[in-house]
Every structure is written in C-alpha cells, then in structure tokens.
C-alpha cells in the first residue's frame, strides 16, 4: 500500500509525535508498504508563536495536491492539526478523498494553560478538524473515552510502543551525584507542568533533559538542577540509564511516550494519576501514581528495574503499526485524481 502521512511535527523537533511517526514509517516499510512523509521540509516556514524552535510550513492545499499527484497514495493519514494538516484536510474534503487523523496532543488544554483560552472555545474547532476523518486515532483508552464524551464519535484506540533495541540498559551519562538521580525528559514549557518536578523537596539530584521556551529562565531560578538540554539517540538513552526514577509531571499529555522509554531502560516512573500515566503505568511494580508527587517518587525508588524491563518488552512498535494500518481508509487514487 502507498501511504501518505502528513505531519507538521517533524525533525529537527524531537518529541513523542515525531518518534511515534518515525516508528510507524519504519515499521510500515518493514511490512512492505511504500510510505511518504509530507512534512515542513522543503516548504517556506515561519517560527511558531512562543515556540520559535518549531517551524510552521507556509503550504496550501495546492502544494499538498502536487505531492498527492506525484506519489498517488492509496491511503492518507493527517497526523497533526497545524498548517500542513489543515491544507491536507482541505484538499481531501474538497475532492471527497477518505482520510484518517490522529489526536496526539491535547491542544485545547495546552492553549488554556498558555493563553487562558477556555477549552469550551477550542474543542469545537478540534471537532471541526476531525469530523470528516474516517477514524480518529487516539493513544489510550482514557483519551478515546474523553473524545467520545466530547462527540468525537470515530475515536479509536491506537496504542504506542517502545524501541527496546535502543531504549535498554547500557552506559550511563556522567552525572556526578551520590544521591538518587531524579530525571525528567520533555519539552521545557509551562504545559508540561515542569515546576511540579523542579519544586520537589526530595533529597535527590534533579536532571532535566529537553529544550523549550522556559529553559533559560528556569536555569537561573533553579541553580541546583542539572539542565542537560536536548539529547537524542544513545546519548538520551544514557541519561535514562543514569536515573534512579523517571518523574513525569505533566497533567495534559495524551500518552507520554517517554515513560515507556524510561521503562525500557529499567527505570521506574513517578507521576500524577491522570490521563496518560494511568494508561501507561498499569502495574504498580513499574511505577507509582499519586496526587502527592513527592510520595510517588519515594515509592518509585523502591521498585525493581527488572520488573520495568519485563513490562517494556511486552510493548513493541510492530503491534502499534498493525493497528495503525488496519484503520487506514484505502482508496483508488486514479478515481479521485482524474
């Protein structure tokens, strides 16, 4: 099958969406599919407001149409609700081409956290974006249920995996500490609730891996915290391996792929009992969820690394790709592109 995946989130960004779509591309190709990624690469772009490191492509439906005409896909998946996603949606709806979408990010909650815009204003826009989609893929049962409660009737579960060939026990990053290492990995931004991690009173060494709009200001406010910046590949894995507990303070993530990546390295997780963590940390042997994050960290430090490793081994990307493929809305490109 020739599959076109449209995404506004792509390299050099490194986040859960990019890693998920990269895994889908690689797994689908391994299954014999021809996959083309339509990303901001090759388009004129502008920096995203408040996130200058994220580039927004200046592309319209005509640009998408050129790619479709050249590639002649049998299925189109629109992964994000950004400019490219909007252009692809417009192109497909205008021509009656079936497509699927995904709900990777809780944008209404993020916008409320950053700009105080009520979610009652933004969820109708999200419903509008997804309403012509054949399937709205969501990462956890809780997100599916939440979307259905908000009248996203075509929401379906599309689980995530972890690359245990990469995220596995191995060399440790050189963190000079005799105390337990508390690690947080992710975008350094207000919607990630990073302050809940930084304000912990626990007698451990806090390490933050990631980049974002709050990084410089937080460095000056928290001089005792190690801010390592963005890390990738084996260097990122080395930070997971140096940690004694992985702390995931977010209250708005739909999943939190980094939790699975931590578990792949044998690191137990401490998080709040909210959507995302509740669907990943389904066994109290691998992590602790508690409204008191301090207590969650203390309990997680008592858990066994081997239990975390065993859990991660049961969650792979091949199963996720099979589910993804089953939801695609296949069509004959010659029928729609005459």
Secondary structure, DSSP 4 states (H G I P E B T S, - for coil): -EEEEE-S--TT--SHHHHHHHHHHHHHHHTT-EEEEE-STTS-EEEETTEEEEEEE---HHHHHHHHHHH--SEEEE--SSHHHHHHHHHHHHHT---EEEE-S-HHHHHHHHH---HHHHHHHHHHHHTT-S-EEESSHHHHHHHHHTT-TTEEE------TTTSSS--------SSPEEEEES--SGGGTHHHHHT---SSEEEEE---TTHHHHHHH-TTSEEEE---HHHHHHHHHH-SEEEE--SS-S--HHHHHHHHTT--EEE-SSTTHHHH--STTTEEE-SSHHHHHHHHTTS-HHHHHHHHHT--HHHHHHHHHHH-----HHHH--
